[in-house]
Amino acid sequence: MLTNFQRRTKGGFLLLECMLAVAIFAIGVITLGKCVENCLRMEQYRREDGLAQRALANFWIQIETGAIPLPTTPVHEPLKGAWTGMTMHMIAEPQKLMNEKDQELFGLYLVKLQLEWRVNGDSVTREMEFMMYPRQR
């Protein structure tokens, strides 16, 4: 038979064990919440990075086909639609390159495209550079 003192100490350990179990569970839930938050943030980053790559590819094709004139002066164009909030910076610089016979190659341009947007207050950029020889009309 248990005395009153033995019953009280046994009940105290049960309370302590329950409090410890609740604390461990709470730490686990908080950690799981942080993991879910990081997954959502990375999904947003992946989506915006995919949009940026498509925007750069679209402008590259439009410049190559002549739908957009070669930007010999810096152009800053805010984008619309799915790309709202993104700004495209474009410039084409003439290049002075030589061939294997030391003859200057005329008409080559280095086109630089830079897409800029903001995520959570931070500025994010993606860039693309390519050489182009404009079509002669």
N, C-alpha and C positions, 0 to 999 in steps of 0.2 A: 504494500500500500504506500502511495506517495504522500509526502507531507505537503503542507501549503507552500513551503519554500521551494520544494522541488517542482511543483506545478507551475509556479510563477516563473522560474528560470527557464523551464522548457517552453512556455508560451512566448517569452522574450526572444528566444532564438528563432522561433517560427516567424515572428514579426521582422526580425533582422534579415532572415533569409528571403522573405517576400520583398522587402525594400531593395535588397541587392539584386534580385531577379528583375524587378521593375526598372532599376537603374541600367542594367545591362541591356534590357529590351529597348529602353529609350535611346541609348547610345547607338544601337543597331538601326533603329528607325531614322535617327538623324543622319547616320552615315549613308543609308539607302537613299534618303532624300537628296543628299549632295550628289550621289552618283546619277540619279535621275536628272537633276539640274544640269550636270555636265553633259549628259547625253543630249538633252534638248538644245544646249548651247552649241554643241558640235554639229547637230543636225541643221541648225540655222546657218552656221558657218559653211557647211557643205553646200546647202542650197544657194546661198549668196555667191559662193565661189563658182558654182556651176553657171549661174546667171552671168557673172563677170566674164567667164570664158566664152560663153555664147555671144555676148555683146562685142568682145574683142574680135572674135571670128567673123561676126556680121560686118563690122566696120572694115576689116581686112578685105573681105570679099567685095564690098561696095567700092573701096578705093581701087582695088585691082581691076574691077570691071569698068571703072570710070563713072559709076553712079554718083559717087562723091568726088568732087575735084580734088586734086592733089593739094594738101594744105601746106603751102609754102610759108605761111605765117602761122603762129600758134593759134589754134582754135580750141575753145572750151565750150563744150556743148552738154547742157543738162539733158539726161535721157528721160523718156516717158514710158508709160505702160508698166510692164513687169519690172523695168529697170528704174522706176521712180526713186529719186534720192541718189542716183549715181551720176557722176560727171565724167565725160570723155574728154581727154586732152590729146590733141593731135598736132604733129608737126612733121614736115618732110624737109630734110636737109640735103642739098646737093652734095654728091661725093666726088672727090677727085682721085680716081683710082687709075692704075696703070695695068696694061696687059703684059704678057710675057715679052713683047717686043718694045717695051717702055713707051708705048703710045697711050695717051690719055683716053680714058673711056668717058664719053660725054653722055649726059642724060640720066645717069644713075642717081637715085635718091634713097636715102635711109629714112624710112617712115617709122616714127615712134608713136605708139598708141599707149596711153595710160588711163586706166579707169580708176576712179576714186569714189569711195563712199564711206559712210560712218556707221559703226556698229558699237552700241553701248558707249558712245562718246569718244571712241577711238577711230582714227582715220585708217582705212585699209585701202591698199592699192594693188592693182595687177597691171603688168606691163607686157607689151609685145613690140618687137622691132623686126622689120623686114626690109629687104632691098627691093627696089622697084624700078623698072624701066618703062616709063609711060608710053602708051600707044601713040604712034604718030598719025595724025589725022590729015 
